[in-house]
Amino acid sequence: MNLVLTVLLIISSVILIASILLQSGKSAGLSGSIGGGAEQIWGKNKARDYDEKFDKVTKISAIVFIASALLMSWIQ
């Protein structure tokens, strides 16, 4: 059980870091530099869709990260 939670914690933390870095901020961040070309090709609605998807992924991975960290501390 401890091994499964450790793997889940590592995977969720990597996904959480990546999804936070890919979100656009006030200065457009990393997502703006990557998605800049996509915005020109598909329009601004596509960029908003990417931000919404990254937002959902961030929320889900944060919940999984917190739950697995709490379970690991409870087991130990």
Residue, then its C-alpha position, 0 to 999 in steps of 0.5 A: m500500500n505504501l508503494v502504491l501511494t508513493v507512486l501515486l504521489i510522485i505521478s500527481s506531483v509531476i502532473l501538478i507541476a507541469s499543469i501549473l507551468l503550462q497555465s497562462g498568467k498575467s504575462a502569458g507565462l510558458s503557456g503563452s510562448i508555447g500556445g502563441g502559435a496555436e492561438q494564431i492558427w486556431g484563434k483565441n477560443k482554442a487558447r481559452d480551451y487549453d487554459e480551462k483544461f489545464d485548470k481542471v487538470t491542476k485541480i484534479s492533480a492537487i486533490v489526488f496529491i493532497a489525498s495521497a499525502l494525507l493517506m501516507s502520513w496516516i499509514q506511517 
